[in-house]
Amino acid sequence: MTRFIEIVEVGPRDGLQNEALPLPPEERVAFIRRLEAAGARRIEAVSFVNPKRVPQMAGAEEIMAALPPTPGRIRIGLVLNERGWDRCVAAGCDEANVVVCASDGFAVRNQGSTVAEQVAMLGTIVGRRATEGGPPVSLTISVAFGDPFDGEVSEAQVVDIAREAERLGVPEIALGDTIGVADPWTVRRRIEAVRAAAPGARLRMHFHDTRNTALANAFAAVEAGVDVLDASVGGLGGCPFAPGASGNLATEDLVYMLRRAGFETGYDLAALIDEGRRMRERLGRAGGSALGRAGAWPREG
């Protein structure tokens, strides 16, 4: 059988949260629907952050209300605290992606709390879900390779969080290269370390292409046995609280590489290329993915 690689589309959240031009909820709903038509089955659709801090993510409840539950579709809500969890549950998200930062420098600036406080928050949310119900919880460890304020992030810092997530029974752990400083060799070592610390969790990787290493890092992750990767159509993305953190790994570039190698992703590559170009034009953004510039090969049609 051909190996299937699940690509979680994060364009509607991570792709838009740092844009100067906020898109209204109805336009973001249309964006999500086009991505689903292009093959996305799991999408980071909304973020339950304070809209005063991240106005680009305002209207999360309105977006979820326009996306009724659909078999085969998972709409993820990003959660940074208990208030975000409450909103995520009330909005009817299919999954809550809870973020815990690997180091205090970014943790305090991004979420207003220390790493220890965020780990405790994760435990509270997992406990509340067990007693009160709610969507499945996944974890993203952000700045898992480097912090824009504290500098290098050690393997031990990431492993400590992963080990606690394993104790809590979190089924999926993502390692986020939030500022795009990872390299393929470090990616492989960090995957091995986290897998040893949390053998019961599925691993997911989230790479930014700030320094043109995202595709190489994705290759290293797949070679290390990871079957779930985040990506953003058109390479859109960035973090408003991480100076210099630019776009994500482009979904179409990742799908092209995997398809050429014989992997299955379930995505329509031509539709992704068109959508990446459409969104970058809508946002007034030059550049973009390699596939957006050069197209796929061999040429189709």
Secondary structure as GFF3:
##gff-version 3
##sequence-region A 1 301
A	DSSP	beta_strand	6	9	.	.	.	ID=ss1
A	DSSP	pi_helix	11	15	.	.	.	ID=ss2
A	DSSP	alpha_helix	25	37	.	.	.	ID=ss3
A	DSSP	beta_strand	42	47	.	.	.	ID=ss4
A	DSSP	three_ten_helix	55	57	.	.	.	ID=ss5
A	DSSP	alpha_helix	60	65	.	.	.	ID=ss6
A	DSSP	beta_strand	74	79	.	.	.	ID=ss7
A	DSSP	alpha_helix	82	91	.	.	.	ID=ss8
A	DSSP	beta_strand	95	101	.	.	.	ID=ss9
A	DSSP	alpha_helix	104	111	.	.	.	ID=ss10
A	DSSP	alpha_helix	115	132	.	.	.	ID=ss11
A	DSSP	beta_strand	137	142	.	.	.	ID=ss12
A	DSSP	beta_strand	146	147	.	.	.	ID=ss13
A	DSSP	beta_strand	151	152	.	.	.	ID=ss14
A	DSSP	alpha_helix	155	168	.	.	.	ID=ss15
A	DSSP	beta_strand	172	177	.	.	.	ID=ss16
A	DSSP	alpha_helix	184	197	.	.	.	ID=ss17
A	DSSP	beta_strand	202	207	.	.	.	ID=ss18
A	DSSP	alpha_helix	214	223	.	.	.	ID=ss19
A	DSSP	beta_strand	228	231	.	.	.	ID=ss20
A	DSSP	three_ten_helix	233	235	.	.	.	ID=ss21
A	DSSP	alpha_helix	251	261	.	.	.	ID=ss22
A	DSSP	alpha_helix	269	283	.	.	.	ID=ss23
A	DSSP	alpha_helix	290	294	.	.	.	ID=ss24
###
